[in-house]
């Protein structure tokens, strides 16, 4: 369907427009409103992003313990009470016209923005096996730093042989009793130094050429996983209290597919220290950018930096 650019007006034009309403996007909205600018954020899912599904968060500074849903609601409420406008819809494309970034929605609506902040995040690739969805947040995790504190002196299983899986397995080895790393290939594919560190870990066992077949539990927590060797087809049951899945992720920014100067081959957006892309006035934050660590605290930092950078840009360009 062709994207038709409508006319900019006071009602559909924003100083700062944010695509995505996770912690980074909502933080950017709060900071943008503190500068007394017109701010809108677009989201086609429940505002809050991934944290909505986290039962308990204990590593967010200043809050000893809170559910992800409550933290997300607090962020959303703070942003909207500050005056940021929630715009429901799915973004299908963006372009530039004159001094504006134009955002196209699936429902045919256009929005215009002096500055645009992309905060759409990523989605983890799942194993797609029986038990994975049933035990998500009850023993199945996609974040070692988030849930590592829950596996102290317990046996855990890590699925994945990439660099992220290796580094998270090393991290978990310092907490858990035993870590079983299940790799579908016949070799690990991380950085040589990371692989060397993993191999030196006395409580880590790496199993190659194997895939997950089932994640089993008692309805409340994970009890074991069943893996299958891809060469011999022999199955094996491994007892475990927690399953960590690090087989990859994909970015949620299909609407940027025609912007090769901004997005790399893996769908990651390149930014500078101010969170600005190669396109002036276009910023990106959170998991969709090349961040080493992906935590709520780092997402919030990104949002603040991008919003303050956008405020500075507007002051300089729209005197």
Secondary structure, 3 states (H helix, E strand, C coil): CCCCCCCCCCCCEEEEEEECCCHHHHHHHHHHHHCCCCEEEEECCCCCHHHHHCCCECCCCCCCCECHHHHHHHHHHHHHHCCCEEEECCEEEEEEECCEEEEEECCCCEEEEEEEEECCCEEECCCCCECCCCCECCCEECCHHHHHHHHCCCEEEEECCCHHHHHHHHHHHCCCCEEEEECCCCCCCCCHHHHHHHHHCCCEEEECCEEEEEEEECCCCEEEEEEEECCCCCEEEEECCEEEECCCEEECCHHHCCCCCCECCCCCECCCCCCECCCCCEEECHHHECCCCCCHHHHHHHHHHHHHHHHHHHHHHCC
